[in-house]
Every structure is written in C-alpha cells, then in structure tokens.
C-alpha cells in the first residue's frame, strides 16, 4: 500500500516531515523556536561552555543573531524580558541579562537605549554587575552616548553610601572610579564618590575602618571587622588566610557570599566538625527566610554542593576536607530553595532523558553531572505544581524500557535518592517519547518539561 509507504509515520528523522521543519545539529529535522523563545532560553541558560553539538563560540553566535533580530523588531520588549527574568531569579547567572542590555544599547533605537538606561539599576544590582556591563559594552565596540551614561549615573545614585563602600575588584579592566569619571553622577557631598576617585580615608566609617586594616595583624583586624561589619571584599588579601579573620567575617556575611566561601573557610580550619562556625553555617542554610530573601536558585546551591563535596575549587589549587554537616545542610537547602518557585497551576509532565551522555559533567562544573541537575529541576517542579507526573525516557527496549519510558517516583523523595535512581538508567535518546507518554496518560497534560543535554532526534 503506497499510502502506508508515504505516511508521515514512516518518514525517517533524516528527512523533513514538512516545510516548517529545518535540520538540527544532530542530523535530524525539527521545528524551530521563535527568536523571542530563543531570547528567553539565552537569558535563563546562557551559552557558557556550549552544548553536546555546538561549541561555546558557535552557540553564542547563534543566540546573538536571534537576539539582534528581536532588538530590531522591538528592543524595548527585549529589555523588559531581561529585567523580568533577572529580577525573578529564574537564571542561575545574571551575566546573560547584563550582556543582553549591552547588546540592545548597540543595536537598538533611541527608545530601546532609554529603556536600557532605566533597566541598568534593576539588572546590575552589584558593583560586579555594573563592571561586567561596562566591559560588555566596550567589548561590543559600542560608544558611550549620553543616554547610556545617564543609565550608569542612575546606578550610582540608586546606591546608598554604605552599599558603595564595598571595594569591588577590577573586572576586565574596569573599576568603579572609571565609571564615575565616565558618567559624572551629580552628588557633590557623597563621601564614597570621593574615595572611589582618590582613595584613602574619606570620613565614611566603613571605608575608614577598611583602610585601617592595612598593616594590622589578624587579631586586631578581626576586632575591627566585627565592630564595623566589614565585608570580605574590603579585607586585604594577606589577612584572608587567617581563621580569626574569617570567623569575624562570618558573623555578618550575606548568604550568597557564605555559600561562595564555604571551601575557603573549611580550608583555613574555621569550619570543622563540632565548631561554632559549622553550626552557624548549618543554621543559616536551614533558614527559609534567608534563602528566600537571597533569591538563591536551587541549581546554584546544587553547584555549590557538588564543588564543596569534591573538596576542590573550580579554579586554582585550593583544597579542603568537607564537613559532613555542611554537606547535609547544603543538600537540604537545595530542596528548600525549590519551594520559592512560583506555581504555574498547570498539569505538568516532567520527562528526564536518561541516555548515556546524561551522566557526563555539566559544562564548566566538572563536579556536577547532567542527570543530577535534571533530578534537581524535576523535584522543583513537584514542589511547585500540585499536578505533576515524572517519567524517565530512553530508547525503546533498552534496560526494560519496553515503551521507551517509565514512571519515575520523585514526589517527597530526597534529591540524592532521585539521583541514585537516575544513575542506574541509560540508553539512547528519542525526543518523541515524552509526547507519546503524554498522549497515553489518563489526565490531559498542559505542559511538558523535557530535561536533556543536547539537540536530539
């Protein structure tokens, strides 16, 4: 029967099903997402490290081309999306949103550039963010027009003197004093502006106290840090190998900074089994209010857990023997942070690819496996969505996957338990299987979340 031969069900993946499909990097044909969808993917996922088929440079180039098309169509809407995703904490890293603003400043019209100027204080929330923004603008070869300078000036004027008093290191050749000279924000009585431009004491208590640390021994420095709540960024490098200094810093340390410095505090001997510091860290990681206010993404905590467990930093030669209590607290914090995601109120199917490549390292974080990240996000979905079903899918007939997929019990389980289950599963990849599973479910499905590491057949 020629009708069967020509049926869409018999069209091989190496050929297009219809004119709306285009070739992907895996050699198959797929439907294309819109440029705005691609913008959202970039803002949330970025392109660091590339993916299974594309290198970092090629993937970044593809994203930029799609974003530029969006900017030329409606640059104001692009700025709005960057602000929304950055402010909601939907992305692990804020860098894609910062880069997107820089991209709009280069390719957008006057209305778009004004939108960028207004968005700079919202997206660039820290000194590190604004320095990265300056580096991206310069890297794109974009000049500093009046509108963009006003945006940078508004960033400085939106910050209190205490917030600006933290000494931020140079980023890609930029320092805050460079941006001050560029933007000329009008605040003649601002003591911190004077300090950033000229250095030295300026009459601001925190800055003058930080300046006094130079030449102090660890004991004196610790007392000064405690008294003035001096942050780590303002402490001279030579003092940062002292457990006394880190103990003083820990007392007022923000949660994100604490998570970032767990390895160092353990390496210098401050965090040790039974120590007061260990107890303080464990209590902080169990504090729901602190986690919510810090807007820490569950995946950011999972990365921190993976690195801390490994006892070695992502860069440099720092090593440590991890605390069992801190490892447990970090694992619990990952689960707690999942509860802060807003519920969509949709009947959701979460489908996790368990092919062999899903057990390889996440790009840029060798201590974290892709299936661990997928387990984290699957658990997060069950926390936020009341009607959520999870499956694992692989090639048909592989390791008992007679249908190509099987139910995966996730709800109420610990993250490590789900990871252990996924670690026992493997096979190939067939991206049609989540759709097949949805068609065979008793309840209708509104949303399918697929977690995979590559473009697939």
C-alpha positions as CSV (number, residue, x, y, z in Angstrom):
1,X,0.0,0.0,0.0
2,X,1.6,3.2,-1.2
3,X,-0.4,5.2,1.3
4,X,1.4,3.4,4.1
5,X,4.8,4.0,2.5
6,X,4.1,7.7,2.2
7,X,2.6,8.0,5.7
8,X,4.2,10.7,7.9
9,X,4.8,7.9,10.4
10,X,7.3,6.3,8.0
11,X,9.3,9.5,7.2
12,X,12.8,9.0,8.6
13,X,14.2,11.6,11.0
14,X,16.9,12.4,8.5
15,X,14.3,13.9,6.2
16,X,11.9,16.8,6.9
17,X,8.3,15.9,7.8
18,X,7.0,19.2,6.2
19,X,8.2,22.6,5.0
20,X,8.2,24.0,8.6
21,X,11.0,21.8,9.7
22,X,14.7,22.6,9.5
23,X,17.8,20.5,10.1
24,X,19.3,20.5,13.5
25,X,22.9,19.8,14.6
26,X,22.2,16.1,15.3
27,X,21.4,15.3,11.7
28,X,17.6,15.2,12.2
29,X,14.8,17.7,11.3
30,X,12.9,19.7,14.0
31,X,10.5,22.6,14.3
32,X,12.2,25.9,15.1
33,X,11.5,28.0,18.1
34,X,10.8,31.7,17.7
35,X,13.5,34.4,18.2
36,X,11.8,35.5,21.4
37,X,11.8,31.9,22.7
38,X,15.5,31.8,21.9
39,X,16.0,35.1,23.8
40,X,14.3,33.5,26.9
41,X,16.5,30.4,26.6
42,X,19.6,32.6,26.4
43,X,18.6,34.7,29.4
44,X,17.9,31.6,31.5
45,X,20.6,29.2,30.3
46,X,23.3,31.3,28.7
47,X,25.7,29.6,26.3
48,X,28.8,29.1,28.5
49,X,30.7,26.0,27.5
50,X,28.5,25.2,24.5
51,X,26.4,22.0,24.4
52,X,26.8,18.5,23.1
53,X,26.8,19.5,19.4
54,X,27.8,23.2,19.5
55,X,31.0,24.8,20.8
56,X,30.7,27.9,23.0
57,X,31.5,30.3,20.2
58,X,29.1,28.9,17.7
59,X,26.2,28.7,20.3
60,X,26.8,32.2,21.5
61,X,26.9,33.5,17.9
62,X,23.5,31.8,17.1
63,X,22.0,33.3,20.2
64,X,23.3,36.8,19.4
65,X,21.9,36.6,15.9
66,X,18.4,35.7,17.2
67,X,18.5,38.4,19.9
68,X,19.6,41.1,17.4
69,X,16.6,40.2,15.3
70,X,14.4,40.7,18.3
71,X,16.0,44.0,19.1
72,X,15.4,45.4,15.6
73,X,11.8,44.3,15.9
74,X,11.1,45.6,19.5
75,X,14.1,46.5,21.6
76,X,12.0,47.8,24.4
77,X,10.4,44.4,24.8
78,X,13.8,42.7,24.8
79,X,14.9,45.0,27.7
80,X,11.6,44.2,29.5
81,X,12.2,40.4,29.2
82,X,15.8,40.8,30.5
83,X,14.6,42.7,33.5
84,X,11.7,40.3,34.3
85,X,13.9,37.2,34.2
86,X,16.8,38.8,36.1
87,X,14.5,40.2,38.8
88,X,12.6,36.9,39.2
89,X,15.7,34.9,39.8
90,X,14.9,32.4,37.0
91,X,18.5,32.3,35.8
92,X,21.5,30.8,37.7
93,X,23.7,33.5,36.3
94,X,22.9,37.2,35.8
95,X,25.5,37.5,33.0
96,X,23.2,36.8,30.0
97,X,20.8,39.6,31.1
98,X,23.7,42.0,31.5
99,X,25.0,41.1,28.1
100,X,21.6,41.5,26.6
101,X,21.3,45.1,27.9
102,X,24.7,45.8,26.3
103,X,23.5,44.3,23.0
104,X,20.4,46.5,23.0
105,X,22.5,49.6,23.6
106,X,24.4,48.8,20.4
107,X,21.7,47.6,18.1
108,X,18.5,49.3,19.5
109,X,16.8,52.6,18.5
110,X,16.7,55.6,20.8
111,X,13.6,54.3,22.7
112,X,15.4,51.0,23.3
113,X,18.5,52.8,24.6
114,X,16.4,54.8,27.0
115,X,14.9,51.5,28.2
116,X,18.4,50.1,28.8
117,X,19.3,53.2,30.8
118,X,16.3,52.7,33.1
119,X,17.0,49.0,33.4
120,X,20.7,49.2,34.4
121,X,20.0,49.7,38.2
122,X,17.5,46.8,38.2
123,X,19.6,44.3,36.4
124,X,23.0,45.4,37.6
125,X,22.4,45.1,41.3
126,X,26.0,44.9,42.5
127,X,29.3,46.6,41.7
128,X,30.5,43.4,40.0
129,X,27.4,43.5,37.7
130,X,27.9,47.1,36.6
131,X,31.6,46.5,35.9
132,X,30.7,43.5,33.8
133,X,28.1,45.6,31.9
134,X,30.8,48.2,31.2
135,X,33.1,45.5,29.9
136,X,30.4,44.0,27.6
137,X,29.5,47.5,26.2
138,X,33.2,48.1,25.4
139,X,33.7,44.6,24.1
140,X,30.8,45.1,21.6
141,X,32.6,48.3,20.2
142,X,29.7,50.5,21.3
143,X,30.5,54.1,22.3
144,X,29.2,55.7,25.5
145,X,26.4,58.0,24.4
146,X,24.6,60.4,26.7
147,X,21.7,58.0,27.3
148,X,23.9,55.2,28.4
149,X,26.0,57.4,30.6
150,X,22.7,58.5,32.3
151,X,21.9,54.9,33.0
152,X,25.3,54.4,34.7
153,X,24.9,57.6,36.6
154,X,21.5,56.4,37.8
155,X,23.1,53.2,39.0
156,X,25.5,55.2,41.3
157,X,22.7,57.5,42.5
158,X,20.4,54.5,43.3
159,X,23.0,53.1,45.8
160,X,23.4,54.2,49.4
161,X,26.9,55.2,50.6
162,X,27.1,52.0,52.6
163,X,26.3,49.9,49.5
164,X,29.0,51.7,47.5
165,X,31.5,51.5,50.3
166,X,32.3,47.9,49.5
167,X,35.5,47.7,47.5
168,X,34.9,45.9,44.3
169,X,37.9,44.4,42.4
170,X,38.5,45.4,38.9
171,X,36.6,43.4,36.2
172,X,38.0,43.1,32.7
173,X,40.0,46.3,33.0
174,X,37.1,48.4,34.6
175,X,36.9,49.8,38.1
176,X,34.1,51.9,39.7
177,X,36.3,55.0,39.5
178,X,36.4,54.6,35.7
179,X,32.6,54.6,35.5
180,X,32.4,57.5,37.9
181,X,34.6,59.6,35.6
182,X,32.6,58.4,32.6
183,X,29.1,59.1,33.9
184,X,29.7,62.1,36.3
185,X,26.7,61.4,38.6
186,X,25.8,64.6,40.4
187,X,26.1,64.1,44.2
188,X,28.7,66.6,45.4
189,X,28.6,65.7,49.1
190,X,28.9,61.9,48.5
191,X,32.0,60.8,50.5
192,X,32.2,57.5,48.8
193,X,32.5,59.0,45.4
194,X,35.5,61.0,46.6
195,X,37.1,57.8,48.0
196,X,36.5,55.8,44.8
197,X,38.2,58.5,42.7
198,X,41.1,59.4,45.0
199,X,41.4,56.5,47.6
200,X,42.3,56.9,51.2
201,X,40.2,57.9,54.2
202,X,37.1,60.0,53.4
203,X,35.1,60.3,56.6
204,X,32.8,57.3,55.9
205,X,33.1,54.9,58.9
206,X,33.1,51.6,56.9
207,X,35.7,52.9,54.4
208,X,37.9,54.4,57.0
209,X,37.8,51.2,59.1
210,X,38.6,49.1,56.0
211,X,41.6,51.4,55.2
212,X,42.8,50.9,58.8
213,X,43.1,47.1,58.2
214,X,46.3,47.6,56.2
215,X,49.2,46.7,58.4
216,X,47.1,45.1,61.2
217,X,47.7,41.6,62.5
218,X,44.9,39.1,62.3
219,X,43.7,39.6,65.9
220,X,43.4,43.4,65.5
221,X,41.8,43.1,62.1
222,X,39.2,40.6,63.4
223,X,38.1,43.1,66.1
224,X,37.8,45.9,63.6
225,X,35.8,43.7,61.1
226,X,33.4,42.7,63.9
227,X,32.9,46.3,65.0
228,X,32.3,47.8,61.6
229,X,30.8,44.7,59.8
230,X,33.5,45.0,57.1
231,X,32.8,42.6,54.1
232,X,35.3,40.2,52.7
233,X,35.8,42.4,49.5
234,X,37.3,45.2,51.7
235,X,39.8,42.9,53.6
236,X,43.4,42.9,52.4
237,X,44.4,39.6,50.7
238,X,47.2,38.8,53.2
239,X,44.6,38.6,56.0
240,X,42.4,36.1,54.2
241,X,44.4,33.0,55.3
242,X,43.5,33.6,59.0
243,X,40.7,31.6,60.6
244,X,40.2,34.5,63.1
245,X,39.5,36.9,60.2
246,X,37.1,34.5,58.6
247,X,35.3,34.0,61.9
248,X,34.8,37.7,62.2
249,X,33.6,38.0,58.5
250,X,31.1,35.1,59.0
251,X,29.1,37.0,61.7
252,X,27.5,39.4,59.2
253,X,28.2,37.6,55.9
254,X,25.3,37.5,53.4
255,X,24.1,34.1,52.5
256,X,25.3,34.0,48.9
257,X,28.8,35.1,50.0
258,X,28.8,32.5,52.7
259,X,27.9,29.7,50.2
260,X,30.6,31.0,47.8
261,X,33.3,30.9,50.5
262,X,32.5,27.6,52.2
263,X,35.5,25.9,50.7
264,X,37.9,28.7,51.8
265,X,36.5,28.8,55.4
266,X,36.9,25.0,55.6
267,X,40.4,25.1,54.1
268,X,41.7,27.6,56.7
269,X,40.2,25.5,59.5
270,X,37.3,27.7,60.6
271,X,34.6,25.2,59.6
272,X,35.5,22.0,61.4
273,X,33.4,19.2,62.9
274,X,31.7,20.5,66.1
275,X,32.8,24.1,65.6
276,X,30.7,27.1,66.2
277,X,31.2,28.2,62.6
278,X,29.9,24.8,61.4
279,X,26.7,25.3,63.5
280,X,26.3,28.9,62.2
281,X,26.6,27.8,58.6
282,X,24.2,24.9,59.0
283,X,21.6,27.1,60.7
284,X,21.9,29.8,58.0
285,X,21.3,27.2,55.2
286,X,18.2,25.9,57.1
287,X,16.7,29.4,57.4
288,X,13.9,29.6,54.8
289,X,13.6,33.4,55.1
290,X,17.2,34.0,54.4
291,X,17.1,31.7,51.4
292,X,14.0,33.4,50.1
293,X,15.4,36.9,50.5
294,X,18.8,35.9,48.9
295,X,16.9,34.6,45.9
296,X,19.3,31.7,45.5
297,X,18.4,29.4,42.6
298,X,18.3,25.7,43.5
299,X,20.8,24.9,40.8
300,X,23.2,27.4,42.2
301,X,23.1,25.6,45.6
302,X,23.5,22.3,43.8
303,X,26.6,23.5,42.1
304,X,27.9,24.7,45.5
305,X,27.1,21.3,47.0
306,X,28.9,19.5,44.2
307,X,32.0,21.6,44.5
308,X,32.1,21.5,48.3
309,X,31.7,17.7,48.3
310,X,34.6,17.4,45.9
311,X,36.9,19.3,48.2
312,X,38.5,21.3,45.4
313,X,37.6,24.6,43.8
314,X,36.7,25.2,40.2
315,X,39.8,27.3,39.8
316,X,43.2,27.4,41.5
317,X,44.7,24.9,43.9
318,X,42.5,25.4,47.0
319,X,41.6,22.0,48.6
320,X,39.7,21.1,51.8
321,X,38.2,18.2,53.7
322,X,34.4,18.9,53.6
323,X,32.3,18.9,56.7
324,X,29.6,16.2,56.8
325,X,27.1,18.6,58.5
326,X,27.6,21.3,55.9
327,X,27.2,18.8,53.0
328,X,23.9,17.7,54.5
329,X,22.8,21.3,55.1
330,X,23.6,22.3,51.5
331,X,21.6,19.3,50.2
332,X,18.6,20.3,52.4
333,X,19.0,23.9,51.2
334,X,18.7,22.8,47.6
335,X,15.3,21.3,48.4
336,X,14.2,24.4,50.5
337,X,15.0,26.8,47.6
338,X,12.8,24.8,45.3
339,X,9.7,25.9,47.3
340,X,10.1,29.5,46.2
341,X,9.4,29.0,42.5
342,X,6.0,30.4,41.5
343,X,3.4,27.8,40.6
344,X,2.1,27.8,37.1
345,X,-1.0,25.9,38.0
346,X,-0.7,23.6,35.0
347,X,-1.0,19.8,34.7
348,X,2.7,19.0,34.2
349,X,4.7,16.1,32.8
350,X,8.4,16.2,33.6
351,X,10.4,14.0,31.3
352,X,14.1,13.2,32.0
353,X,16.4,11.9,29.3
354,X,18.5,9.1,30.7
355,X,20.7,8.4,27.7
356,X,24.4,7.7,28.4
357,X,25.5,11.3,27.8
358,X,23.2,12.5,30.6
359,X,25.8,11.0,33.1
360,X,28.6,13.3,31.9
361,X,29.8,16.5,33.5
362,X,27.9,19.8,33.3
363,X,29.9,22.3,31.2
364,X,32.1,24.5,33.4
365,X,31.3,22.4,36.6
366,X,33.1,19.1,36.3
367,X,31.9,18.0,39.8
368,X,28.3,18.1,38.7
369,X,26.6,15.5,36.4
370,X,23.8,16.4,34.0
371,X,21.4,13.9,35.5
372,X,21.9,15.5,38.9
373,X,20.8,18.8,37.5
374,X,17.8,17.2,35.9
375,X,16.8,15.5,39.2
376,X,17.0,18.9,40.9
377,X,14.7,20.5,38.4
378,X,12.3,17.6,38.4
379,X,12.0,17.8,42.2
380,X,11.5,21.6,41.9
381,X,8.5,21.0,39.6
382,X,6.8,18.6,42.0
383,X,7.3,21.2,44.8
384,X,5.6,24.0,42.9
385,X,3.0,22.2,40.8
386,X,0.2,20.2,42.5
387,X,-0.5,18.1,39.5
388,X,2.9,16.9,38.3
389,X,3.9,13.5,36.9
390,X,7.5,12.5,36.2
391,X,8.9,9.9,33.7
392,X,12.4,8.8,32.6
393,X,12.7,8.1,28.9
394,X,15.3,6.2,26.8
395,X,15.4,4.1,23.6
396,X,12.6,1.5,23.3
397,X,13.5,-1.9,24.6
398,X,16.7,-0.7,26.5
399,X,17.0,-2.0,30.0
400,X,13.3,-2.8,30.3
401,X,12.1,0.4,28.7
402,X,9.6,-1.6,26.6
403,X,7.5,1.6,25.8
404,X,10.6,3.8,25.8
405,X,9.6,5.4,29.1
406,X,8.7,4.5,32.6
407,X,7.2,6.3,35.6
408,X,9.7,7.9,38.0
409,X,8.7,8.3,41.6
410,X,10.0,11.7,42.6
411,X,7.5,13.4,44.9
412,X,8.5,13.5,48.5
413,X,11.9,11.9,47.9
414,X,15.3,13.3,48.7
415,X,17.5,14.6,45.9
416,X,20.2,12.1,46.5
417,X,17.7,9.2,46.2
418,X,16.4,10.5,42.9
419,X,19.9,11.0,41.6
420,X,20.8,7.4,42.6
421,X,17.8,6.1,40.7
422,X,18.7,8.0,37.5
423,X,22.3,6.8,37.8
424,X,21.1,3.2,37.2
425,X,19.3,4.1,33.9
426,X,20.9,4.6,30.5
427,X,20.2,4.1,26.7
428,X,19.7,6.3,23.7
429,X,17.6,9.4,23.1
430,X,14.2,9.6,21.3
431,X,12.6,13.0,21.9
432,X,9.2,11.8,20.6
433,X,8.8,9.7,23.7
434,X,7.6,12.4,26.2
435,X,4.9,13.3,23.7
436,X,3.9,9.7,23.3
437,X,3.8,9.3,27.1
438,X,1.6,12.5,27.3
439,X,-0.9,11.0,24.7
440,X,-1.3,7.8,26.8
441,X,-1.8,9.5,30.2
442,X,-5.3,9.3,31.7
443,X,-5.3,13.0,32.6
444,X,-4.7,15.7,30.0
445,X,-1.3,17.4,30.1
446,X,-0.9,21.2,29.8
447,X,2.8,21.4,30.0
448,X,5.7,19.1,29.2
449,X,9.1,19.8,30.7
450,X,11.9,17.9,29.0
451,X,15.4,17.7,30.5
452,X,18.0,16.7,28.0
453,X,21.6,17.6,27.3
454,X,21.6,18.0,23.6
455,X,19.6,18.6,20.4
456,X,18.0,15.2,19.8
457,X,16.2,13.0,17.3
